Amino acid sequence: MSLIPDQAKGVKLDMHQFQNGNDSLMALMSKKVDVAQVTYGHLVTALNQGSPVVAISGQINGGSDIILSNDMKDKVSPGNWKELSSYIKQKASDGAKLKIGANRGSSQDLQMRAQFSAEGIDVNKELDFVNISNPADFKNNLVNKQIDLVSAVEPFASGIILSNSGYHFAYPYDQPMSNLTNIILTRDDVIKSKSDALQQFVDANVEVVKSLKDDTKPWVDAIVAKTSLDKATAQRAVKNATPDYTIKLKSAEQVAKTLKDLGYVQKDVSGEVSSHVDYSFLAKATKQSETQLGK
């Protein structure tokens, strides 16, 4: 997001930084900002609350990593879901469930739970979840043995791995929601009153996304500038993320169903998602059809 103002033409962007996606969504819904970068899960949350939010662009997908405590190295090999599943079931039967760290409701949390279910693990009965709202705390929670596994967001995931505070197990993308992460939302009143400015914003976002596919250096530099992490960590982090301005409608509808199944929201709004996606800004910026853009 910090790279977008440099690409914006004909509009001045007043950027606001928030602690997390929930705060960004609240700022959008309360009309403190006109546009917000959040996750597909936040879109579903807003629809559950009857908010007139509208998705106008994708941005970055991926950025999730399942990391295990170093204490598990002699029990579970990287990428071996059969070993992890057996170990989880064994611990659960012994009355000592694995403690799983995640930021509840985040893309990483949803992807991990969906991946566990796909691997035959009962997330409601065989695991003990620990909610950690600040991703910067994941590392200390692993080191201090407060959790055994964490689904971490980049670049903090790479920070954990490169500091040998835990080890990479798998990326949680082999499930119905795939690697969906960030989405750009606005409101219907903004579309009516500031459509030209929104177009300039989407144009700039598309340019940033396209440029990062060819050259990740500006992205790495932004991570170093905005966090306390070093260049090596940032370079590793961007390898686990995919710049993507499309809005994948079917996968977004799956996110809505998953959130309802997990009990995170009260109702299934998957049937409402399509009416809250406006592809027109992306279509104009990219000269692509709605089908090409994910509809």
C-alpha positions as CSV (number, residue, x, y, z in Angstrom):
1,M,0.0,0.0,0.0
2,S,2.9,2.4,0.8
3,L,4.0,2.1,-2.9
4,I,0.7,3.3,-4.3
5,P,0.9,7.1,-3.8
6,D,4.0,7.2,-6.0
7,Q,2.0,5.7,-8.9
8,A,-1.2,7.8,-8.4
9,K,-1.8,10.4,-11.0
10,G,-4.4,13.2,-10.7
11,V,-5.4,12.3,-7.2
12,K,-3.7,12.9,-3.8
13,L,-3.9,9.9,-1.4
14,D,-4.1,10.5,2.3
15,M,-2.7,7.3,3.7
16,H,-3.6,6.0,7.2
17,Q,-1.9,3.0,8.9
18,F,-3.8,0.7,11.2
19,Q,-2.7,-2.0,13.6
20,N,-4.7,-4.8,11.9
21,G,-7.4,-5.5,9.3
22,N,-10.2,-5.2,11.8
23,D,-9.2,-1.6,12.6
24,S,-9.0,-0.9,8.8
25,L,-12.4,-2.3,8.2
26,M,-13.9,-0.3,11.1
27,A,-12.4,2.9,9.7
28,L,-14.0,2.2,6.3
29,M,-17.4,1.3,7.8
30,S,-17.4,4.4,10.0
31,K,-16.5,6.6,7.0
32,K,-13.1,7.6,8.4
33,V,-11.5,6.4,5.2
34,D,-12.8,5.8,1.7
35,V,-10.7,2.8,0.8
36,A,-9.2,0.0,2.9
37,Q,-6.9,-2.9,2.3
38,V,-8.3,-5.8,4.3
39,T,-8.7,-9.6,3.8
40,Y,-11.4,-11.6,2.1
41,G,-12.5,-12.6,5.6
42,H,-13.1,-9.0,6.4
43,L,-15.3,-8.6,3.4
44,V,-17.5,-11.5,4.7
45,T,-17.6,-10.0,8.2
46,A,-18.8,-6.6,6.7
47,L,-21.5,-8.4,4.7
48,N,-22.7,-10.2,7.8
49,Q,-23.1,-6.8,9.5
50,G,-25.0,-5.4,6.5
51,S,-22.4,-2.9,5.6
52,P,-22.5,-1.4,2.0
53,V,-18.9,-2.3,1.3
54,V,-17.8,-3.0,-2.3
55,A,-14.6,-4.9,-3.4
56,I,-12.9,-3.0,-6.3
57,S,-9.5,-4.8,-6.6
58,G,-7.3,-7.6,-5.4
59,Q,-3.7,-6.9,-4.4
60,I,-1.5,-9.6,-2.8
61,N,-2.3,-13.3,-2.2
62,G,-0.3,-15.8,-0.2
63,G,1.9,-14.7,2.7
64,S,0.9,-17.6,5.0
65,D,3.3,-20.2,6.6
66,I,2.6,-23.0,9.0
67,I,5.6,-23.1,11.3
68,L,6.4,-25.8,14.0
69,S,8.2,-25.5,17.2
70,N,11.8,-26.7,17.2
71,D,10.8,-29.2,19.8
72,M,8.9,-31.1,17.1
73,K,11.8,-31.6,14.7
74,D,12.3,-35.2,15.7
75,K,8.6,-35.9,15.5
76,V,7.4,-34.3,12.3
77,S,9.2,-33.8,9.0
78,P,8.6,-30.7,6.9
79,G,5.7,-31.2,4.5
80,N,4.7,-34.6,6.0
81,W,1.0,-34.1,6.8
82,K,0.6,-37.8,7.6
83,E,3.2,-37.5,10.4
84,L,1.7,-34.2,11.7
85,S,-1.9,-35.6,11.6
86,S,-0.8,-38.8,13.5
87,Y,1.1,-36.7,16.1
88,I,-1.9,-34.4,16.6
89,K,-4.3,-37.3,17.1
90,Q,-1.9,-39.0,19.5
91,K,-1.5,-35.9,21.6
92,A,-5.3,-35.4,21.6
93,S,-5.9,-39.0,22.7
94,D,-3.4,-38.5,25.5
95,G,-5.3,-35.4,26.7
96,A,-2.5,-33.0,25.8
97,K,-3.7,-31.3,22.6
98,L,-1.2,-29.4,20.5
99,K,-1.4,-25.6,21.2
100,I,-2.0,-23.8,17.9
101,G,-1.3,-20.1,17.6
102,A,-3.1,-17.9,15.1
103,N,-4.7,-14.4,14.8
104,R,-8.3,-15.5,15.0
105,G,-10.2,-14.7,11.8
106,S,-7.1,-13.7,9.8
107,S,-6.4,-15.3,6.4
108,Q,-3.7,-17.4,8.0
109,D,-6.1,-18.7,10.6
110,L,-8.8,-19.6,8.1
111,Q,-6.3,-21.2,5.6
112,M,-4.7,-23.2,8.4
113,R,-8.1,-24.5,9.8
114,A,-9.3,-25.4,6.3
115,Q,-6.0,-27.2,5.6
116,F,-6.2,-29.1,8.8
117,S,-9.8,-30.2,7.9
118,A,-8.6,-31.2,4.4
119,E,-6.0,-33.4,6.1
120,G,-8.6,-35.2,8.3
121,I,-7.8,-33.3,11.5
122,D,-10.8,-32.2,13.6
123,V,-10.1,-28.6,14.4
124,N,-12.9,-28.5,17.0
125,K,-11.9,-31.6,19.0
126,E,-8.2,-32.4,18.4
127,L,-6.5,-29.0,18.7
128,D,-6.2,-26.2,21.4
129,F,-6.2,-22.8,19.7
130,V,-4.4,-19.8,21.2
131,N,-5.5,-16.4,19.8
132,I,-2.5,-14.1,19.3
133,S,-3.6,-10.7,17.9
134,N,-0.2,-9.3,17.2
135,P,1.8,-11.3,14.6
136,A,5.0,-9.8,16.0
137,D,4.4,-12.0,19.1
138,F,4.4,-15.3,17.3
139,K,8.1,-15.7,17.6
140,N,8.3,-15.3,21.4
141,N,5.3,-17.6,21.8
142,L,7.1,-20.3,19.9
143,V,10.4,-19.8,21.7
144,N,8.8,-19.7,25.1
145,K,6.9,-22.9,24.3
146,Q,3.5,-21.3,24.8
147,I,2.4,-22.8,21.4
148,D,3.6,-25.8,19.4
149,L,2.6,-24.6,15.9
150,V,1.6,-21.2,14.4
151,S,0.1,-20.1,11.1
152,A,2.1,-17.0,10.6
153,V,1.9,-14.1,8.2
154,E,4.8,-12.7,6.2
155,P,7.2,-11.1,6.8
156,F,7.0,-12.3,10.4
157,A,7.0,-15.9,9.3
158,S,10.3,-15.5,7.5
159,G,11.7,-13.7,10.6
160,I,10.9,-16.8,12.7
161,I,12.4,-19.2,10.3
162,L,15.6,-17.3,9.6
163,S,16.2,-16.8,13.3
164,N,15.8,-20.5,13.9
165,S,13.0,-19.9,16.3
166,G,10.8,-22.5,14.5
167,Y,10.9,-24.4,11.3
168,H,8.8,-24.3,8.1
169,F,6.3,-27.1,7.8
170,A,4.0,-26.2,4.9
171,Y,2.1,-23.5,3.1
172,P,-1.7,-23.8,3.8
173,Y,-2.9,-23.3,0.2
174,D,-4.1,-26.8,-0.7
175,Q,-7.7,-26.2,0.4
176,P,-10.8,-24.7,-1.2
177,M,-9.9,-21.0,-0.4
178,S,-6.5,-21.5,-1.9
179,N,-4.1,-18.6,-1.1
180,L,-6.6,-15.7,-1.0
181,T,-5.4,-12.9,1.2
182,N,-5.8,-9.1,0.5
183,I,-8.6,-7.3,-1.1
184,I,-9.3,-3.6,-1.6
185,L,-12.7,-2.4,-0.3
186,T,-14.7,0.9,-0.6
187,R,-18.3,1.8,0.0
188,D,-21.2,2.4,-2.4
189,D,-21.5,6.0,-1.4
190,V,-17.8,6.6,-2.3
191,I,-18.4,5.0,-5.7
192,K,-21.2,7.4,-6.3
193,S,-19.3,10.5,-5.1
194,K,-15.7,9.9,-5.9
195,S,-15.6,7.5,-8.8
196,D,-12.9,9.4,-10.7
197,A,-10.6,9.3,-7.6
198,L,-11.3,5.6,-7.1
199,Q,-10.3,4.9,-10.7
200,Q,-7.0,6.7,-10.1
201,F,-6.4,4.7,-7.0
202,V,-7.2,1.4,-8.8
203,D,-5.0,2.4,-11.7
204,A,-2.1,3.0,-9.3
205,N,-2.7,-0.2,-7.5
206,V,-2.7,-2.2,-10.8
207,E,0.6,-0.5,-11.8
208,V,2.2,-1.4,-8.4
209,V,1.0,-5.0,-8.7
210,K,2.3,-5.4,-12.2
211,S,5.7,-3.8,-11.4
212,L,6.2,-6.1,-8.4
213,K,5.8,-9.2,-10.6
214,D,8.9,-8.2,-12.4
215,D,10.9,-6.4,-9.7
216,T,10.4,-7.1,-5.9
217,K,13.1,-4.6,-4.8
218,P,10.7,-1.8,-4.0
219,W,8.6,-4.2,-2.1
220,V,11.6,-5.4,-0.1
221,D,12.7,-1.9,0.6
222,A,9.2,-1.0,1.8
223,I,9.1,-3.9,4.3
224,V,12.5,-2.9,5.7
225,A,11.3,0.7,6.0
226,K,8.0,-0.2,7.6
227,T,9.1,-2.9,10.0
228,S,12.1,-3.7,12.2
229,L,13.0,-6.7,9.9
230,D,16.1,-6.9,7.9
231,K,16.6,-7.2,4.1
232,A,17.2,-11.0,4.1
233,T,13.9,-11.6,5.9
234,A,12.1,-9.3,3.5
235,Q,13.6,-11.0,0.5
236,R,12.4,-14.4,1.8
237,A,9.0,-13.1,2.7
238,V,8.1,-11.8,-0.8
239,K,8.9,-15.2,-2.3
240,N,5.8,-16.5,-0.4
241,A,3.4,-13.9,-1.8
242,T,1.8,-13.4,-5.1
243,P,0.9,-9.9,-6.5
244,D,-2.6,-10.3,-8.0
245,Y,-5.1,-7.5,-8.7
246,T,-7.9,-10.0,-9.7
247,I,-10.9,-10.7,-7.5
248,K,-11.5,-14.4,-7.5
249,L,-15.2,-14.6,-7.0
250,K,-15.7,-18.4,-6.5
251,S,-12.9,-18.6,-3.9
252,A,-14.3,-15.5,-2.2
253,E,-17.7,-17.3,-1.9
254,Q,-15.9,-20.3,-0.4
255,V,-14.3,-18.0,2.2
256,A,-17.9,-16.9,3.2
257,K,-19.0,-20.6,3.5
258,T,-15.9,-21.5,5.6
259,L,-16.4,-18.6,8.0
260,K,-19.9,-19.7,8.6
261,D,-18.9,-23.4,9.0
262,L,-16.2,-22.3,11.6
263,G,-18.8,-20.3,13.5
264,Y,-16.9,-17.0,12.9
265,V,-20.0,-15.3,11.4
266,Q,-23.7,-15.8,12.0
267,K,-24.9,-16.4,8.5
268,D,-23.7,-17.7,5.1
269,V,-23.4,-14.6,2.8
270,S,-21.8,-16.5,-0.1
271,G,-24.8,-15.7,-2.2
272,E,-24.3,-11.9,-1.5
273,V,-20.6,-11.7,-2.4
274,S,-21.1,-11.2,-6.1
275,S,-23.4,-8.2,-5.6
276,H,-20.6,-6.5,-3.6
277,V,-17.9,-6.8,-6.2
278,D,-17.5,-4.1,-8.8
279,Y,-15.1,-5.1,-11.6
280,S,-15.6,-1.9,-13.6
281,F,-12.5,-0.1,-12.1
282,L,-10.2,-3.0,-12.7
283,A,-11.6,-3.5,-16.2
284,K,-10.9,0.1,-17.1
285,A,-7.4,0.0,-15.6
286,T,-6.4,-3.3,-17.2
287,K,-8.5,-3.4,-20.4
288,Q,-9.5,-7.0,-19.4
289,S,-12.9,-8.6,-19.2
290,E,-14.6,-9.4,-15.9
291,T,-14.1,-13.1,-16.6
292,Q,-10.3,-12.5,-16.9
293,L,-10.4,-10.5,-13.7
294,G,-11.9,-13.4,-11.7
295,K,-15.6,-13.3,-12.1
